[in-house]
Amino acid sequence: MESETIAQPVPPAPSALHIERDSAREMPPDAKQSGRPEPSKFTSKSKLKLLPVFGGVAIILFSIALGIVFFGKDKSTRPTKETTPADNTIPIAQQATSWIKYTNSENFYEIGIPPKWTQIKLSPLNKDTAMWNADDTATLEIVAKKDLSTLDEYLSAQDDLNKNTVKSKGSTQVKVGDYDGYERAESWPTLGLQAIATYVKIQDMLYTFTLSPSGDKSAITNESIIRSYHGLISSFRLTSTAQLGLDLKEYTSKKVNTLSFKTFSLKYPQTWVLTEKVGENSLDISIYRNNYELTISQKEIGGAVCLFSDSPAFEGSSGDLRNKQFSQFNTTGGGVLRRYFNANAGDKSSMFFCEKQTDGPYFQTPLTIGGLAYYVPAKYDADIIKEMDDIVKSITPLP
């Protein structure tokens, strides 16, 4: 039985992000005891006169020796008073689990609020925004809203809109709860203020966290406040996902006349970016977000049967996948697919797909729409893989 490996394209790097701000205000070894003086060879008369003197010296020497022994001992041997660790020695994410829970059911999230932070009451009509006073040093603002653009598109548009009023630098990838987000230092030159802003896009919801100085402060320099802010970000959780991602983007592929692959349609969330490259004899589709990419490639390539652990014996061109675990699911177009883990390559992993034959018991590659693969981090997020699977499930081959 002949085995072969199907090569897959290398994914392009995602584009850089911009950041915006909706409203503008807001670290002697134990000493040997001195030996007693040797008996002096004085006459008995002399002894009577000198004994009190030597007795006093002996007492002084003995006291000094005790002092050296006690105070010169290593501090680790001294009895110590039992203490509890200071707050700054406890991981901030662990601290946040015991904070006050704030739930915003209208926008499907909850977070932990530090005990000393107080909520600022806003109009009941302003359901998209929540604000807190952080120890009279800073103000936290959380804005949640529905947005159909990708995070790239949204931030780029806001950057253009606020280019004369907001300056940003130092974009850093962070975790907002279990989701990938970006944090950036922002400044508002006209107000002389510097703030910290964090953005995350989950399906069609955009969440913006802004920590800005308050009172007479122009920047946030209190490390405790910054630690608490990061703890709050790490405690972010979605309370419901039933209403997320209902508005999906749809893509329909172009026909490559020189190839036998079918055209197809699929749906994907606004948080993902789709790019298409059409060649004379090829079609390459990339759907990506951060370090996760789904690719569909139509090229001249030989086919092969995928032999899994439950496959019947086969003679011919095949790939031996009998030691591979797989996930199987149906697509809206009636296809039956199996996804299996292919290999690790440094900090990246790849997953490939095979499709069940319409008139036989075997799975094969490529699919009727082309080669299908995932390229993800070596330590990938299972929830993001599920989003990618949902995109694949929406694939419908067209006549």
PyMOL commands that set and color helices and strands:
alter all, ss='L'
color gray80, all
select helices_A, chain A and resi 44-72+75-77+87-89+92-96+105-107+151-161+223-234+382-393
alter helices_A, ss='H'
color red, helices_A
select strands_A, chain A and resi 2-3+100-104+109-113+117-120+129-134+138-146+167-176+179-188+193-202+205-213+237-238+249-252+264-268+273-279+282-289+292-298+304-307+317-320+326-330+336-345+348-356+363-365+371-377+396-397
alter strands_A, ss='S'
color yellow, strands_A
deselect
rebuild
show_as cartoon
